[in-house]
Amino acid sequence: MTAEKPKLIIRMAELEDARKISALSRKVYGKGEGYTAEEVRGQINNFADGQLVAEYEGKIVGHCATFQISEKTARAAHSWAEITGGGFAARHDPNGEILYGMEVSVDPDYRRLRIGLRFYKVRRELCQHLGLKGIIFGGRCPAMRGANANIPIRRTIWRPWLTNSSAIR
């Protein structure tokens, strides 16, 4: 009997995925707000280990972008564009103590498959593997435009040694 191939996998993004990730980003955020293929390639080139995709039956249906940065920089006031180096993860610092989560996007047609949760689990494992202090999440919030633009967004730090690794399945 042959083993059945899983329908959904989380894997590291590859340069060849850049156009597909860009198309997914435009679908999630809209044409003017999505990542370009160049930005995605920049993310992969700057910190390949932090760039993930969710693939469902061979189709990219999710994207997760992460980089390392100093705790001092991550905790200081900043905009998303500043901290991410314009979306390229250009501020990646291999000596940084913090994993900075700059992006999670999931194709609206594939939501409810726990893709975001799976991305966060892999991020936590990466943080532990690298021996970092924790994770700070930032991100673009398309719903935070117009009247909602002035609502403060709380930053979260996730200290891996305070979590139970079996809590996320």
Contacts in CASP RR format, 6 or more apart in sequence:
PFRMAT RR
TARGET T0000
AUTHOR 0000-0000-0000
METHOD contacts of the structure
MODEL  1
MTAEKPKLIIRMAELEDARKISALSRKVYGKGEGYTAEEVRGQINNFADG
QLVAEYEGKIVGHCATFQISEKTARAAHSWAEITGGGFAARHDPNGEILY
GMEVSVDPDYRRLRIGLRFYKVRRELCQHLGLKGIIFGGRCPAMRGANAN
IPIRRTIWRPWLTNSSAIR
7 56 0 8 1.000
7 57 0 8 1.000
8 54 0 8 1.000
8 55 0 8 1.000
8 56 0 8 1.000
8 113 0 8 1.000
8 115 0 8 1.000
8 118 0 8 1.000
9 54 0 8 1.000
9 55 0 8 1.000
10 52 0 8 1.000
10 53 0 8 1.000
10 54 0 8 1.000
10 55 0 8 1.000
10 115 0 8 1.000
10 118 0 8 1.000
10 119 0 8 1.000
10 122 0 8 1.000
11 52 0 8 1.000
11 53 0 8 1.000
11 55 0 8 1.000
12 48 0 8 1.000
12 49 0 8 1.000
12 50 0 8 1.000
12 51 0 8 1.000
12 52 0 8 1.000
12 53 0 8 1.000
13 21 0 8 1.000
13 40 0 8 1.000
13 43 0 8 1.000
13 44 0 8 1.000
13 48 0 8 1.000
13 51 0 8 1.000
13 52 0 8 1.000
13 53 0 8 1.000
13 63 0 8 1.000
14 44 0 8 1.000
15 41 0 8 1.000
15 44 0 8 1.000
15 45 0 8 1.000
17 40 0 8 1.000
17 53 0 8 1.000
17 60 0 8 1.000
18 37 0 8 1.000
18 38 0 8 1.000
18 40 0 8 1.000
18 41 0 8 1.000
18 44 0 8 1.000
19 37 0 8 1.000
20 60 0 8 1.000
21 35 0 8 1.000
21 37 0 8 1.000
21 40 0 8 1.000
21 53 0 8 1.000
21 60 0 8 1.000
21 63 0 8 1.000
22 34 0 8 1.000
22 35 0 8 1.000
22 36 0 8 1.000
22 37 0 8 1.000
22 39 0 8 1.000
22 40 0 8 1.000
24 60 0 8 1.000
24 61 0 8 1.000
24 62 0 8 1.000
24 63 0 8 1.000
24 105 0 8 1.000
24 107 0 8 1.000
25 33 0 8 1.000
25 34 0 8 1.000
25 35 0 8 1.000
25 40 0 8 1.000
25 63 0 8 1.000
25 105 0 8 1.000
26 32 0 8 1.000
26 33 0 8 1.000
26 34 0 8 1.000
27 107 0 8 1.000
27 108 0 8 1.000
28 34 0 8 1.000
28 105 0 8 1.000
28 106 0 8 1.000
28 107 0 8 1.000
28 108 0 8 1.000
28 142 0 8 1.000
29 105 0 8 1.000
29 140 0 8 1.000
29 142 0 8 1.000
30 142 0 8 1.000
33 140 0 8 1.000
33 142 0 8 1.000
35 87 0 8 1.000
35 103 0 8 1.000
38 88 0 8 1.000
39 86 0 8 1.000
39 87 0 8 1.000
39 88 0 8 1.000
40 51 0 8 1.000
40 63 0 8 1.000
42 88 0 8 1.000
42 89 0 8 1.000
42 90 0 8 1.000
43 51 0 8 1.000
43 65 0 8 1.000
43 67 0 8 1.000
43 87 0 8 1.000
43 88 0 8 1.000
43 89 0 8 1.000
44 51 0 8 1.000
46 67 0 8 1.000
46 88 0 8 1.000
46 89 0 8 1.000
46 90 0 8 1.000
46 92 0 8 1.000
47 66 0 8 1.000
47 67 0 8 1.000
47 68 0 8 1.000
47 89 0 8 1.000
47 92 0 8 1.000
49 126 0 8 1.000
50 64 0 8 1.000
50 65 0 8 1.000
50 66 0 8 1.000
50 67 0 8 1.000
50 99 0 8 1.000
50 123 0 8 1.000
50 126 0 8 1.000
51 63 0 8 1.000
51 64 0 8 1.000
51 65 0 8 1.000
51 66 0 8 1.000
51 89 0 8 1.000
52 63 0 8 1.000
52 64 0 8 1.000
52 66 0 8 1.000
52 119 0 8 1.000
52 122 0 8 1.000
53 60 0 8 1.000
53 62 0 8 1.000
53 63 0 8 1.000
53 64 0 8 1.000
54 60 0 8 1.000
54 61 0 8 1.000
54 62 0 8 1.000
54 63 0 8 1.000
54 64 0 8 1.000
54 106 0 8 1.000
54 110 0 8 1.000
54 113 0 8 1.000
54 115 0 8 1.000
54 116 0 8 1.000
54 118 0 8 1.000
54 119 0 8 1.000
55 61 0 8 1.000
56 110 0 8 1.000
56 113 0 8 1.000
61 106 0 8 1.000
61 107 0 8 1.000
61 109 0 8 1.000
61 110 0 8 1.000
61 113 0 8 1.000
61 115 0 8 1.000
62 104 0 8 1.000
62 105 0 8 1.000
62 106 0 8 1.000
62 107 0 8 1.000
62 110 0 8 1.000
62 115 0 8 1.000
62 119 0 8 1.000
63 103 0 8 1.000
63 104 0 8 1.000
63 105 0 8 1.000
64 101 0 8 1.000
64 103 0 8 1.000
64 104 0 8 1.000
64 105 0 8 1.000
64 116 0 8 1.000
64 119 0 8 1.000
64 122 0 8 1.000
64 123 0 8 1.000
65 87 0 8 1.000
65 89 0 8 1.000
65 101 0 8 1.000
65 102 0 8 1.000
65 103 0 8 1.000
66 89 0 8 1.000
66 99 0 8 1.000
66 100 0 8 1.000
66 101 0 8 1.000
66 102 0 8 1.000
66 103 0 8 1.000
66 123 0 8 1.000
66 126 0 8 1.000
67 84 0 8 1.000
67 89 0 8 1.000
67 91 0 8 1.000
67 92 0 8 1.000
67 93 0 8 1.000
67 99 0 8 1.000
67 100 0 8 1.000
67 101 0 8 1.000
67 102 0 8 1.000
68 92 0 8 1.000
68 93 0 8 1.000
68 94 0 8 1.000
68 95 0 8 1.000
68 96 0 8 1.000
68 97 0 8 1.000
68 98 0 8 1.000
68 99 0 8 1.000
68 100 0 8 1.000
68 130 0 8 1.000
68 132 0 8 1.000
69 83 0 8 1.000
69 91 0 8 1.000
69 92 0 8 1.000
69 93 0 8 1.000
69 96 0 8 1.000
69 98 0 8 1.000
69 100 0 8 1.000
70 93 0 8 1.000
70 95 0 8 1.000
70 96 0 8 1.000
70 97 0 8 1.000
70 98 0 8 1.000
71 96 0 8 1.000
71 97 0 8 1.000
71 98 0 8 1.000
71 133 0 8 1.000
73 83 0 8 1.000
73 91 0 8 1.000
73 93 0 8 1.000
74 83 0 8 1.000
74 98 0 8 1.000
74 100 0 8 1.000
74 136 0 8 1.000
75 136 0 8 1.000
75 155 0 8 1.000
80 87 0 8 1.000
80 102 0 8 1.000
80 138 0 8 1.000
80 139 0 8 1.000
80 140 0 8 1.000
81 87 0 8 1.000
83 91 0 8 1.000
83 100 0 8 1.000
83 102 0 8 1.000
83 138 0 8 1.000
84 90 0 8 1.000
84 91 0 8 1.000
84 100 0 8 1.000
84 102 0 8 1.000
85 91 0 8 1.000
87 102 0 8 1.000
89 102 0 8 1.000
96 132 0 8 1.000
97 132 0 8 1.000
97 133 0 8 1.000
97 134 0 8 1.000
98 132 0 8 1.000
98 133 0 8 1.000
98 134 0 8 1.000
98 135 0 8 1.000
98 136 0 8 1.000
98 157 0 8 1.000
99 123 0 8 1.000
99 126 0 8 1.000
99 127 0 8 1.000
99 130 0 8 1.000
99 132 0 8 1.000
99 134 0 8 1.000
99 135 0 8 1.000
99 136 0 8 1.000
100 135 0 8 1.000
100 136 0 8 1.000
100 137 0 8 1.000
100 138 0 8 1.000
101 123 0 8 1.000
101 135 0 8 1.000
101 136 0 8 1.000
101 137 0 8 1.000
101 138 0 8 1.000
101 139 0 8 1.000
102 138 0 8 1.000
102 139 0 8 1.000
103 139 0 8 1.000
103 140 0 8 1.000
104 116 0 8 1.000
104 119 0 8 1.000
104 120 0 8 1.000
106 115 0 8 1.000
106 116 0 8 1.000
117 168 0 8 1.000
120 168 0 8 1.000
121 168 0 8 1.000
123 135 0 8 1.000
124 135 0 8 1.000
124 158 0 8 1.000
124 160 0 8 1.000
124 163 0 8 1.000
124 165 0 8 1.000
124 168 0 8 1.000
125 165 0 8 1.000
127 134 0 8 1.000
127 135 0 8 1.000
127 158 0 8 1.000
127 160 0 8 1.000
128 160 0 8 1.000
132 160 0 8 1.000
133 159 0 8 1.000
134 157 0 8 1.000
134 158 0 8 1.000
134 159 0 8 1.000
134 160 0 8 1.000
135 157 0 8 1.000
135 158 0 8 1.000
135 160 0 8 1.000
136 155 0 8 1.000
136 156 0 8 1.000
136 157 0 8 1.000
137 155 0 8 1.000
137 156 0 8 1.000
137 158 0 8 1.000
138 153 0 8 1.000
138 155 0 8 1.000
141 153 0 8 1.000
144 151 0 8 1.000
144 153 0 8 1.000
END
